[in-house]
Amino acid sequence: MKKIIILLLLLYIPANIFAKDITLMLSEFPPYIEGNKGLAIDILNEIFKGADYTVKTEKVPLSRAIYRIKRNINTCAPIQRSQERETLFKWVGPILITQTALFSRSDDPIKIDVLKDAFNYKIMVARGSADADYLKGFGAKIEIANNDDYNSKKLKRKRLRLWAADIIIASYYAKKNDLKIKKQLSISTTLVPLAFNINTPDSIINHLNEQLNKMYKDGTIKKFYDKYRKRLNIEEAFYFL
């Protein structure tokens, strides 16, 4: 009788719950993910290298990636971690550690000494970023754009005066769009781990976290950051390594 019950239970468990196949969904996230290149790509390739998993990569928008992670086991994507997302996923990481800050044009006389000083202005944030929820939690007014490329262009055209972004991303788009920016205030530490479906086996999560911890300890992560040091403004990120 017990064997019959166990067999019936197994029939209702998704077949891929036992599989070691992993679906890794990637969204364009310059300068961390640009096509098949970037700092995050280098780190992810190293994490999975030598692991006994078959990794299938798909390129999808971030909102769709989050939607699919919630519904498909062994599915993951690098997304910004936040309190609101904490219990929705299992986490491997962080694969990236940096800061989020408020930026203005360098020629703007605006002065933000504490976060409350920014509440009189609308703050630009990128869609899918956890910064939107973070700032709204403090009562800030925000305007969401599809990505930080749009936000940097709006700042250049003086449509708005404050932009909340990862310091490396802000530097990247400011350089790309010939925009001189000034960091007004660091507002949070930015953690970007791999978010996995909540039913992904702990054995996979623990194994990948062990791989990543080794990479931090043996200097592999720092080596990847060094690779992009000349091209990106990542000096402040080294404080976390």
Backbone as a ProteinNet text record, in pm:
[ID]
protein_1_A
[PRIMARY]
MKKIIILLLLLYIPANIFAKDITLMLSEFPPYIEGNKGLAIDILNEIFKGADYTVKTEKVPLSRAIYRIKRNINTCAPIQRSQERETLFKWVGPILITQTALFSRSDDPIKIDVLKDAFNYKIMVARGSADADYLKGFGAKIEIANNDDYNSKKLKRKRLRLWAADIIIASYYAKKNDLKIKKQLSISTTLVPLAFNINTPDSIINHLNEQLNKMYKDGTIKKFYDKYRKRLNIEEAFYFL
[TERTIARY]
82.8	0	86	192	281.6	347.4	386.2	449.9	354.8	226.8	127.8	111.4	107.3	92.5	211.3	332	453	451.3	410.2	404.4	305.9	190.8	90.5	142.4	213.5	270.5	371.5	454.2	556	494	377.8	310.9	269.4	253.1	209.4	324.9	446.7	564.3	617.2	643.5	696.7	821.7	829.9	941.6	1076	1082	1212.5	1257.4	1181	1224.7	1353.1	1375.4	1494.4	1606.9	1578.4	1677	1785.4	1901.3	2009.5	2020.2	1918.2	1913.9	1874.6	1946.7	1918.6	1893.8	1787.6	1760.7	1805	1901.8	1955.2	1902.5	1821.7	1764.2	1842.2	1881.3	1963.4	1891.9	1894.8	1839.3	1953.9	1940.5	2043.1	2055.4	2176.9	2200.8	2338.8	2359	2491.4	2533	2661	2770.6	2795.2	2706.3	2725.8	2694.5	2590	2551.1	2525.8	2614.5	2600.7	2614.3	2499.5	2504.2	2556.5	2665.8	2727.4	2852.3	2868.2	2987.4	2947.9	3046.9	3025	3071.6	3083.6	3133	3047.2	2914.2	2826.1	2838.2	2853.6	2868.4	2993.9	3104.2	3229.7	3212.7	3147.1	3128.4	3036.2	2926.4	2831.6	2895.3	2972.8	3040.6	3132.7	3201	3293.8	3219.6	3105.1	3026.3	2983	2934.1	2879.8	2986.8	3106.3	3212.7	3249	3245.6	3283.5	3172.2	3060.7	2948.7	2874	2812	2743.3	2600.7	2588.4	2458	2462.2	2348.9	2332.4	2262.9	2332	2278.6	2232.9	2104.6	2048.2	2024.1	2078.6	2067.1	1960.9	1878	1776.8	1785.7	1764.1	1761.8	1616.4	1576.7	1439.5	1442.1	1339.1	1330	1321.1	1366.7	1373.8	1238	1133	999.6	953.5	984.2	945.9	1030.1	1157.5	1244.3	1190.1	1151.9	1098.5	970	884.6	759.2	784.9	881	908.1	978.9	1065.1	1131.3	1027.4	926.1	822.8	745.3	747.9	663.3	739.5	871.2	947	1064.1	1066.6	1173.4	1307.3	1416.4	1553.2	1575.5	1498.8	1510.6	1563.9	1653.2	1716.4	1749.3	1778.7	1824	1891.2	1990.3	2047.8	1953.2	1904.1	1816.5	1856.8	1820.2	1854.1	1772.8	1839.8	1773.8	1711.7	1596.7	1530.6	1444	1399.3	1315.1	1184.9	1130.5	1003.9	1017.9	1137.7	1159.8	1216.8	1256.2	1335.3	1274.9	1146.7	1084.9	1027.1	1039.5	981.5	1073.6	1203.6	1302.2	1400.5	1479.9	1601.2	1717	1824.7	1927.7	2066	2138.8	2281.1	2355.9	2440	2510.7	2541.5	2579.7	2566.3	2678	2640.8	2743.5	2800.4	2723.7	2769.1	2736.9	2831.4	2809.5	2856.2	2767.6	2805.7	2716.9	2699.2	2616.6	2516	2402.8	2308.2	2320.6	2318.4	2333.7	2238.6	2221.7	2146.2	2243.6	2211.2	2297.4	2219.6	2294.2	2240	2337.8	2297.8	2394.5	2502.2	2623.8	2733.5	2717	2641.7	2622.5	2495	2426.3	2303.4	2340.9	2293.7	2327.2	2254.6	2168.8	2095.3	2193.4	2152.5	2240.2	2157.2	2193.6	2123.7	2219.6	2197.7	2284.2	2228.7	2096.8	2029.7	1914.2	1866.7	1764.9	1640.1	1605.3	1484.5	1492.7	1614.2	1631.3	1582.3	1578.9	1540.4	1389.2	1314	1171.3	1092.8	1154.7	1087.5	1100.5	1174.1	1198.4	1151.2	1117	1086	1218	1232.5	1357.6	1339.4	1428.1	1422.7	1484.3	1417.1	1468.9	1438.5	1509.6	1490.4	1388.8	1310	1210.3	1278.4	1221.1	1276.7	1377.4	1420.1	1515.5	1443.4	1511.1	1454.4	1458.7	1530	1539.9	1403.8	1314.3	1182.1	1106.9	1102.8	1033.6	1103.2	1235.2	1311.9	1278.5	1280	1254.8	1109	1017.4	875.7	846.3	921.8	903.9	934.1	1017.3	1049.5	960.2	870.2	779.2	829.1	933.7	987.2	897.3	900.5	828.3	923.5	876	964.5	900.6	987.5	943.3	1022.6	951.4	1014.9	1031.1	1151.4	1179	1217.5	1216.3	1247.3	1389.4	1482.1	1619.6	1693.4	1816.7	1893.1	1951.7	1950.8	1989.4	1891.1	1761.2	1659.2	1675.3	1701	1713.4	1829.8	1942.6	2058	2029.1	1955.3	1920.6	1822.4	1729.9	1636	1708.5	1806.9	1885	1964.3	2020	2097.3	2008.9	1883.1	1791.1	1723.3	1760.3	1708.2	1558.3	1509	1367.1	1338.6	1435.2	1429	1568.6	1577	1704.7	1777.1	1707.8	1771.2	1749.7	1853.9	1854.6	1913.7	1839.5	1889.3	1937.4	2064.4	2120.3	2242.5	2272.7	2398.1	2512.6	2615.9	2722.7	2799.3	2811.2	2882.1	2795.6	2667.4	2573.9	2563.5	2555	2545.9	2668.8	2785.5	2909.1	2911.6	2865.9	2864.4	2775.9	2652.3	2560.4	2595.6	2653.2	2696.7	2806.4	2898.6	3005.8	2949.1	2857.9	2798.9	2724.3	2652.6	2566.8	2626.8	2758.5	2829.3	2762	2739.8	2672	2766.6	2785.6	2867.2	2774.4	2799.8	2712.6	2788.1	2710.9	2767.4	2692	2765.8	2701	2660.8	2532.5	2481.2	2483.4	2442	2426.9	2420.2	2500.4	2486.1	2365.5	2276.4	2152.8	2141.9	2215	2206	2317.7	2346.5	2434.9	2351.6	2400.8	2327.8	2381.1	2293.9	2329.9	2255.1	2328.6	2265.9	2307.6	2222.7	2249	2171.5	2184.1	2097.9	1972.8	1857	1729.7	1681.2	1655	1606.1	1460.8	1389.7	1256.2	1259.4	1157.3	1154.4	1157.8	1118	1117.5	1243	1339.9	1467.5	1532.5	1583	1642.3	1754.7	1757.8	1862.1	2001.2	2010.8	2141.9	2204.4	2122.9	2173.1	2212.7	2125.9	2153.1	2280.6	2293.1	2410.1	2538.5	2530.7	2649.5	2697.9	2606.4	2645.9	2695	2634.6	2684	2824.7	2852.5	2987.7	3087.3	3048.3	3134.9	3166.1	3062.3	3079.6	3165.2	3143.9	3224.4	3372.9	3402.5	3541.8	3599.8	3518.9	3565.1	3594.6	3517.7	3548	3676.9	3691.4	3806.5	3938.4	3934	4060.7	4095.9	4014.9	4047.3	3994.2	3917.3	3864.8	3771.5	3684.4	3590.3	3666.1	3766.1	3845.9	3917.6	3960.2	4028.1	3933.8	3808.7	3711.8	3684.8	3675	3655.5	3775.7	3895.4	4017.1	4015.8	3958.8	3951.5	3877.4	3776.5	3693.5	3729.7	3837.6	3873	3898.6	3965.4	3999.7	3878.5	3785.6	3671.4	3557	3544.4	3430.6	3477.9	3391.9	3421.4	3381.1	3470	3433.7	3519.5	3590.9	3681.1	3607.6	3488.7	3415.3	3369	3347.6	3301.8	3408.6	3536.1	3642.7	3639.4	3569.9	3557.7	3484.3	3400.7	3319.1	3383.5	3497.3	3560.1	3662.2
-121.7	0	126.3	124.6	240	266.3	157.4	172.9	239.2	201.4	259.1	408	446.1	587.4	668.3	615	684.9	701.4	595.6	602.7	708.1	715.8	816.3	956.6	975.3	1106.6	1147.4	1053.9	1083.9	1126.9	1074.2	1110.5	1256.6	1317	1456.4	1553.2	1501.4	1586.9	1614.3	1741.2	1770.4	1688.9	1635.6	1546.9	1614.8	1746.4	1813.6	1855.9	1816.8	1852.1	1776.9	1660.7	1581.7	1609.2	1687.2	1710.3	1806.1	1796.4	1889.7	1993	2000.8	2102.7	2236.1	2341.9	2475.5	2568.7	2645.9	2748.9	2882.6	2944.5	3074.3	3181	3271	3376.6	3505.6	3566.3	3686.6	3801.4	3917	4038.3	4135.1	4215.3	4315.7	4405.5	4416	4487.4	4551.7	4639.5	4700.5	4779.9	4777.5	4707.6	4566.2	4517.3	4384.7	4273	4292.5	4194.3	4269.2	4247.9	4309.8	4199.2	4151.2	4035.4	3915.6	3857.8	3742.7	3782	3909.9	3957.8	4042.7	4068.7	4156.2	4093.6	4175.3	4129.8	4017.5	4032	3928.7	3798.6	3809.3	3689.9	3612.6	3684.4	3619.6	3543.9	3609.2	3547	3426	3439	3327.9	3208.5	3234.1	3123.8	3047.7	3121	3057.3	2976.7	3028.2	2956.1	2819.5	2818.7	2694.9	2604.4	2656.3	2577.3	2457	2342.3	2222.6	2164.5	2236.6	2184	2080	1986.8	1876.9	1916.6	2030.5	2078.9	2109	2091.5	2137.2	2272.7	2378.9	2514.5	2563.3	2593.3	2649	2797.3	2880.7	3026.3	3080.6	3169.4	3236.6	3386.2	3464.7	3610.1	3657.8	3717.1	3765.8	3897.4	3980.1	4100.9	4063.3	4152.8	4123	4087.5	4161.3	4134.5	3993.4	3947.2	3812.3	3708.7	3740.4	3648.5	3625.2	3732.5	3720.5	3638.3	3662.4	3588	3438.5	3403.6	3262	3193.7	3265.7	3206.7	3162.4	3241.9	3210.7	3084.8	3044.5	2934.7	2810.6	2818.3	2705.6	2668.2	2543.9	2495.7	2495.9	2509	2509.4	2621.5	2728.2	2843.1	2960.6	3039.1	3147.1	3264.9	3377.8	3498.3	3588.2	3667.2	3766.3	3884.3	3908.2	4021.7	4087.7	4212.1	4286.8	4234.2	4206.6	4153.3	4266.8	4240	4341.8	4272.3	4348.2	4292.6	4237	4305.9	4263.5	4131.2	4103.6	3983.4	3867.6	3894.9	3801.1	3661.1	3649.8	3518.1	3457.9	3527	3478.3	3381.7	3385.4	3307	3241.3	3149.3	3103.7	3175.4	3199.9	3291.3	3226	3256.2	3222.2	3353.3	3386.6	3511.8	3584.7	3711.5	3792.3	3767.4	3778.1	3772.4	3911.3	4014.6	4153.5	4229.3	4310.2	4396.4	4536.9	4631.4	4769.2	4862.4	4985	5081.3	5145.4	5183.2	5268.6	5408.9	5507.4	5646.2	5736.3	5855.2	5958.8	6045.7	6069.6	6150.4	6268.9	6377	6494.1	6529.9	6625.1	6681.4	6752.8	6751.3	6815	6965.6	7024.8	7170.1	7212.3	7117.4	7148.8	7189.8	7304.8	7348.8	7272.1	7177.2	7099.5	7034.4	7026.1	6967.4	6872.3	6744.9	6641.7	6587.5	6625.1	6579.7	6455.5	6446.6	6330.1	6294.2	6170.9	6123.4	6211.1	6262.1	6345.5	6468.5	6517.3	6634.7	6606.1	6477.8	6442.1	6430.3	6437.1	6409.7	6520.7	6634.5	6743.9	6728.5	6626.2	6605.9	6467	6453.7	6321.4	6254.7	6128.2	6055.2	5950.1	5949	5851.3	5718.7	5609.2	5474.6	5386.6	5275.6	5183	5076.3	5035.4	4930.3	4799.8	4732	4606.7	4623.2	4745.8	4772.3	4770.6	4716.6	4717.5	4857.3	4949.4	5086.1	5154.9	5118.5	5180.6	5152.6	5025.4	4989.2	5050.2	5051.6	5107.1	5255.1	5330.9	5474.8	5504.1	5428	5448.4	5418.1	5323.7	5290.5	5406.2	5499.1	5618.2	5736.8	5714.7	5822.2	5908.3	5863.6	5942.1	5930	6032.3	6030.2	5978.4	5882.6	5822.2	5825.7	5817.2	5802.9	5687.8	5587.8	5465.5	5470.5	5439.4	5426.2	5281.1	5243	5104.8	5065.2	5160.5	5129.9	5259.4	5244.5	5361.4	5439.8	5383.6	5461.2	5576.5	5547.2	5651.9	5753.6	5704.2	5795	5891.7	5841.1	5929.2	6035.3	5995.7	6091.3	6197.3	6154.7	6252.4	6349.6	6297.9	6386.3	6485.7	6438.5	6526.8	6637.9	6604.4	6704.1	6788.7	6765.3	6840.4	6820.5	6702.5	6674.8	6649.9	6585.2	6567.9	6592.7	6609.3	6652.5	6543.4	6433.9	6328.7	6191.8	6113	5980.5	5883.2	5778.3	5674.4	5556.7	5520.5	5411.5	5352.8	5230.5	5165.4	5255.4	5272.4	5366.6	5326.7	5196.1	5151.7	5173.4	5143.4	5165.1	5313.5	5396.7	5541.9	5592.6	5547.2	5588.4	5543.4	5422.4	5365.9	5449.4	5479	5552	5700.5	5755.2	5894.5	5909	5815.3	5818.4	5794.5	5699.7	5667.4	5786.4	5861.4	5969.6	6108.6	6109.9	6237.5	6327.8	6271	6340.4	6348	6466.5	6481	6479.5	6383.8	6366.9	6390.1	6412.5	6433.1	6342.4	6263.5	6178.9	6264.4	6265.5	6344.6	6268.3	6141	6066.8	5917.2	5838.3	5692.5	5653.3	5571.6	5541.6	5395.3	5304.7	5164.7	5084.2	4969.7	4872.1	4786.6	4767.4	4693.1	4550.8	4453.6	4313.2	4251.3	4189.1	4120.8	3973.6	3888.3	3744.7	3677.7	3546.9	3467.3	3432	3467.8	3430.3	3302	3200.2	3071.5	3050.8	2970.9	2928.5	2871.2	2900.7	2866.8	2715.5	2634.6	2488.5	2421.6	2499.2	2442.1	2368.6	2248	2172.2	2248.9	2237.7	2305.3	2257	2133.3	2081.3	2164.6	2211.1	2295.9	2432.5	2490.8	2623.7	2620.8	2520.6	2511.7	2489.8	2404.2	2376.6	2502	2575.6	2695.3	2804.9	2815.1	2912.9	2877.4	2749.3	2705.9	2742.9	2722.3	2759.3	2909.2	2987.5	3132.7	3178.9	3120.2	3157.9	3130.4	3021.2	2990.6	3098.5	3145.2	3247.3	3379.5	3412.8	3533	3514.3	3398.1	3373.4	3362.7	3301.7	3281	3396.6	3502.8	3621.6	3620.9	3517.2	3508.2	3625	3659.2	3770.1	3901.2	3924.6	4046.4	4052.3	3935.8	3929.5	3975	3934.9	3976.3	4126.7	4179.9	4324.2	4399.9	4346.9	4410.1	4417.4	4316.5	4309.7	4429.8	4479.5	4589.6	4724.2	4725.3	4844.3	4966.9	4949.5	5063.2	5118.1	5029.6	5071.3	5126.4	5078.3	5116.8	5186.3	5268.5	5336.2	5245.3	5151.7	5050.9	5057.7	5168.1	5177.5	5156.9	5218.4	5206.3	5062.5	4987	4849.2	4761.8	4799.7	4719.6	4720.6	4816.3	4820	4697.7	4633.3	4522.3	4387.5	4385.3	4257.7	4211
0	0	0	82.3	88.8	-45.5	-116.2	-246.9	-345.8	-336.9	-428.1	-401.6	-273.9	-237.2	-286.7	-266.6	-312	-462.8	-534.1	-679.7	-726.3	-661.1	-696.1	-671	-560.6	-530.3	-635.3	-678.7	-779.6	-911.7	-941	-1065.2	-1067.8	-947.8	-940.1	-920.5	-915.2	-903.4	-1042.8	-1078	-1212	-1240.4	-1361.2	-1395.2	-1380.1	-1410.9	-1409.2	-1270.3	-1166.9	-1031.2	-995.3	-1059.5	-1029.3	-1128.5	-1228.6	-1334	-1288.7	-1354.1	-1328.3	-1440.3	-1521.5	-1625.4	-1562.6	-1597.8	-1546	-1663.2	-1653.1	-1753.1	-1696.1	-1760.9	-1719.5	-1814.8	-1762.4	-1845.7	-1824.7	-1934	-1929.6	-2000.3	-1936.6	-1996	-2021.6	-2125.4	-2150.8	-2027.5	-1975.8	-1850	-1856.7	-1958.7	-1975.5	-1851.6	-1814.7	-1882.8	-1830.2	-1742.7	-1684.9	-1783.3	-1864.2	-1965.7	-2095.4	-2193.4	-2325.3	-2428.9	-2476.8	-2565.1	-2489.2	-2537.2	-2470.1	-2392	-2363.7	-2294.2	-2173.3	-2088.8	-1974.6	-1845.1	-1742	-1611.6	-1555	-1559.8	-1506.1	-1585	-1716.7	-1800	-1761.2	-1741.3	-1701	-1569.5	-1474	-1342	-1352.2	-1425.6	-1439.6	-1509.4	-1613.9	-1683.9	-1589.2	-1502.2	-1408.1	-1302.7	-1255.6	-1154.8	-1207.6	-1331.9	-1387.6	-1448.8	-1468.5	-1531.5	-1445.4	-1502.8	-1429.2	-1344.5	-1329.7	-1252.1	-1335.1	-1266.4	-1334.3	-1370.4	-1442.1	-1485.2	-1635	-1697.3	-1834.3	-1828.4	-1871.9	-1861	-1998.3	-2007.1	-2130.4	-2108	-2194.8	-2180.6	-2275.7	-2222.3	-2304.3	-2279.6	-2384.7	-2373	-2368.8	-2258	-2241.9	-2165.5	-2178.3	-2095.3	-1947	-1861.2	-1718.1	-1659.2	-1697.4	-1641.2	-1676.1	-1798.2	-1837.9	-1765	-1742.4	-1668.4	-1527.8	-1460.5	-1324.9	-1325.8	-1423.5	-1436.8	-1452.2	-1535.4	-1561.8	-1446.1	-1375.9	-1258.9	-1156.6	-1137.6	-1038.1	-1074	-1201.2	-1247.2	-1292.5	-1302.7	-1357.8	-1268.5	-1228.2	-1141.2	-1215.5	-1138.7	-1192.9	-1293.7	-1280.1	-1368.9	-1289.7	-1349.8	-1274.3	-1364.6	-1300	-1369.9	-1267.8	-1309.3	-1217.8	-1204	-1082.8	-1057	-925.9	-912.4	-791.6	-673.8	-564.4	-444.8	-364.7	-306.7	-224.9	-120.5	-22.1	83.7	26.6	-74.5	-133.5	-209.1	-261.5	-340.1	-258.9	-135.7	-56.2	-50.5	-20.3	1.1	-127.6	-238.6	-363.8	-437.2	-402.8	-476.5	-379.8	-433.8	-367	-434.5	-357.6	-405.4	-409.8	-514	-525.6	-546.4	-450.7	-470.1	-341.3	-359.7	-481	-582.6	-710.4	-814.3	-841.1	-807.8	-821.8	-694	-648.9	-532.4	-568.4	-558	-586.2	-503.2	-547.9	-476.1	-569.6	-512.8	-583.5	-526	-614.4	-570.7	-647.7	-596.5	-666.5	-743.9	-870.7	-957.1	-1012.6	-1035.5	-1104.9	-1216.4	-1300.2	-1393.5	-1313.5	-1365	-1291.2	-1281.2	-1374.4	-1372.4	-1299.6	-1236.8	-1163.3	-1020.5	-971.5	-835.8	-725.3	-761.7	-661.5	-564	-436.2	-333.9	-248	-249.1	-172.4	-66.7	58.2	167.4	236.6	246.6	304.3	211.6	221.8	128.2	129.1	244.7	255.2	165.5	140.8	53.5	-89.6	-126.3	-263.2	-281.1	-170.7	-179.3	-248.6	-268.2	-340.5	-491.6	-534.7	-677.2	-717.6	-845.4	-899.1	-937	-898.1	-918.4	-1027.6	-1124.2	-1232.7	-1188.6	-1219.5	-1193.2	-1314.6	-1325.5	-1437.5	-1401.8	-1500.6	-1480.5	-1439.2	-1341.2	-1293.7	-1182.2	-1158.5	-1050.9	-916.2	-815.6	-680.9	-619.8	-685.3	-632.6	-628.5	-720.9	-723.6	-593.1	-553.4	-429	-308.1	-312	-200.4	-179.7	-287.1	-276.9	-243.6	-303.5	-272.4	-125.8	-69.9	71	163.5	116.5	194.8	158.4	63	23.6	-90.8	-159.7	-270.6	-393.6	-476	-603.7	-710.2	-788.4	-888.3	-1027.1	-1128	-1266.8	-1326.5	-1376.5	-1425.3	-1576.9	-1623	-1766.2	-1795.1	-1922.3	-1957.7	-1919.2	-1923.1	-1884	-1850.7	-1803.5	-1760.7	-1877	-1995.1	-2113.1	-2131.3	-2122	-2131.1	-2018.6	-1897.8	-1784.2	-1800.4	-1848.9	-1867.9	-1974.3	-2078.2	-2183.6	-2132.3	-2045.9	-1988	-1895.9	-1823.3	-1737.3	-1821.7	-1931.8	-2020.4	-2076.6	-2108.4	-2164.1	-2056.4	-1930.2	-1815.7	-1795	-1835.1	-1812.6	-1665.6	-1597.8	-1452.1	-1397.1	-1264.3	-1206.9	-1127.8	-1093.5	-1014.1	-1078.2	-1072.1	-1131.7	-1030	-995.6	-905.4	-988.5	-970.7	-1051	-982.4	-1018.8	-982.9	-1030.4	-947.8	-980.5	-1107	-1132.3	-1251.9	-1375.6	-1363.1	-1473.5	-1506.4	-1403.3	-1425.5	-1500	-1458.7	-1524.9	-1670.8	-1694.8	-1830	-1923.8	-1881.1	-1968.4	-1978.5	-1872.9	-1880.6	-1986.7	-1988.3	-2088.3	-2228.2	-2240.2	-2370.1	-2429.5	-2345.1	-2392.9	-2372.9	-2346	-2332.6	-2229.6	-2113.1	-2003.3	-1883.6	-1829.6	-1709.3	-1588	-1498.6	-1383.1	-1252.7	-1148.1	-1014.6	-918.1	-840.7	-741	-622.2	-594	-484.1	-351.8	-356.8	-231.7	-260.4	-187.9	-194.4	-109.9	-166.1	-92.2	-50.2	-113.4	-71.9	-135.2	-73.4	-134.2	-228.1	-348.7	-449.7	-458.1	-435.9	-446.3	-562.8	-652.8	-767.3	-762.4	-706.4	-709.3	-822.5	-831.6	-917.9	-839.3	-891.9	-830.8	-895.7	-813.1	-861.6	-821	-898.4	-859.7	-718.1	-640	-497.9	-473.5	-573.2	-557.8	-611.8	-652.1	-696	-579	-597.9	-487.5	-417.3	-284.8	-206.9	-244.7	-292.6	-331.1	-442.4	-536.3	-644.3	-589.6	-508.6	-451.2	-367.6	-281.1	-192.7	-271.8	-374.3	-454.3	-526.2	-588.1	-661.7	-567.6	-449	-351.3	-303.8	-289.4	-252.4	-361.9	-486.7	-598.4	-596.6	-573.8	-574	-456.5	-339.5	-222	-245.8	-312	-345.8	-436.7	-529.3	-624.5	-553.9	-452	-374.4	-293.6	-234	-146.8	-222.9	-342.4	-414.6	-508.5	-507.4	-585.7	-728.3	-764.9	-901.7	-933.3	-839.9	-861.9	-880.5	-795.7	-807	-942	-990.3	-1120.3	-1231.9	-1224.6	-1326.6	-1318.7	-1196.6	-1182.4	-1239	-1214	-1266.8	-1419.2	-1480.3	-1626.4	-1685	-1609.8	-1659.8	-1596.7	-1521.8	-1443.9	-1531.1	-1642.7	-1727.5	-1801.6	-1837.9	-1918.8	-1835.6	-1710.6	-1627.2	-1500.4	-1445.9	-1319.9	-1204	-1169.8	-1070.6	-944.2	-926	-810.6	-679.1	-665.3	-539	-514.7	-620.4	-605.7	-539.8	-551.2	-492.3	-338.6	-280.3	-134.6	-82.8	-168	-123.3	-149.6	-217.3	-256.6	-152.3
[MASK]
+++++++++++++++++++++++++++++++++++++++++++++++++++++++++++++++++++++++++++++++++++++++++++++++++++++++++++++++++++++++++++++++++++++++++++++++++++++++++++++++++++++++++++++++++++++++++++++++++++++++++++++++++++++++++++++++++++++++++++++++++

